[in-house]
Amino acid sequence: MQNISSSFKLPNGSILKNRIAKSAMSENFGTRYHAPSSGLIHAYRVWTKGNPGLLITGNIMVDSKALGEARNVVVEDYKHFKELKEWAKAVEGTGVHLWPQINHPGRQAFAAINREVFAPSAVPLKMGGASKMFKTPKALSENDIWNIIKRFGNTARIMKEAGFTGCQIHGAHGYLVSQFLSPNSNIRTDKWGGTLENRTRFVLEIYREIRSQVGPNYPIGIKINSADFQRGGFTEEESIDVIQLLGNEGIDLIEISGGTYEKPAMIKGNRKKSTIEREVYFLDYIEKARKITNTPLMLTGGFRSVTVMENALASSKLDIVGLARPFCLYPELANQIFNGSVKRFEAPIPKIGIHLLDKLGGVELPWYELQIHRLGKGKLPKKDLSGILAFWFSVKSLFIKSFWKN
């Protein structure tokens, strides 16, 4: 474990004390008013005790009128600054980094909890019967685009002031930044659409705005798709070009992922057998990315054994190993890896037997959210948690929120 336990210096000078990061996961654990709940904060205290180098939060939304989930935390002003400071204190004095993942859902915003939905273009999601859960978005105006860019910077600055040690832009999984990058969802004919240069403008301006508000010495990362895995979508070749552009801008850490709501490649059930046998998602891609950038690379998805993690780091294809769902079932995972008590860690795929919901992760995502909620309430993870219970939790949160004012 020579590589996993070693420290790593980011371009801005910040030090990660080891190479293990908890990647962002859906949490759906804010309060009714979109503040971080006491349970959410406690879950991060639990994870901090596990001693990873980096903890990245679930979605922190930049606009209370644009929600991905009913209980998203939203940071658009100082309304919940006290709770944010308490959250940041979860890692105080431990050397563990805590970064918010900053996001806007764009068209991936459930109709039940959003009165209006905006995206680069008025292109609806194509998800078969599940499409009915989403509205056809309205195309963003030029002023709307700049307003959202400013919101990303504003949220990052407030989180820095609260005590968070860096931040990550969510540019993957079909959310707004990803929508601008994809020619499937971005059919604009102005300077924000068309060529890759124009489609990349949005994410570059977000990075520049955040940098202008947090200063040169604050870590900024991004999660970006290796590809959308859709015909006519954001391609691997385009992703490599965007990574190079972000590296040239001076971004500190690039996390590789892939897929969208329409094509959720990040869900294990949608992966090809050959990829499953290799264990790790997107490993071929990150090898290509390494050849064109010196920017630190983080790979998340599929890591389930210490040996594979160590070998991947030893190959120098990546710098940081990202783990997400294993942290829900092994909350002290980093320490367990270091002391040798865990060599392999499984993350089950709960199902309820309804093909569409199982394929889209409609049970899988809330099942892991409920595990996070258990940690936040001081309980142990429950590997035999009912898939039906998780599905009901998901439906209930959408149904109740639909009666609240956004």
NORTA-V480493 format. One line per field, one symbol per residue. phi: phi as a letter, one per 40 degrees, with the letter a starting at -180 (. if undefined). A space follows every 50 residues. Layout:
phi: ???
This chain:
phi: .dcccccaccdchcbccacbbcccbcbfbccdcgccccccccdccccccc gccabbccdbccaccbbcbcbccbbbacdbcccccccccdbdgbgccbbc ccabcfccbcccbbcbbbadbcbccbbgcccccbcccccccdccccccdc cdcccccccccchcciabccbbggcddcccccccbbbcbccbagccdccc dcccccdcccdccbgcbbcbbabbccacgbcgccccccccccdcccccch ccabccaagadcbccccdcbccdcccccgccgcccccccccbaccdbbbb hgcbaccccccccccgcabbccbbddccbbcbdccccccgcbbabcbcbc abgcdcccccgcbdccccdccccccccgbccbcbdcccccccdccccccc cccccc
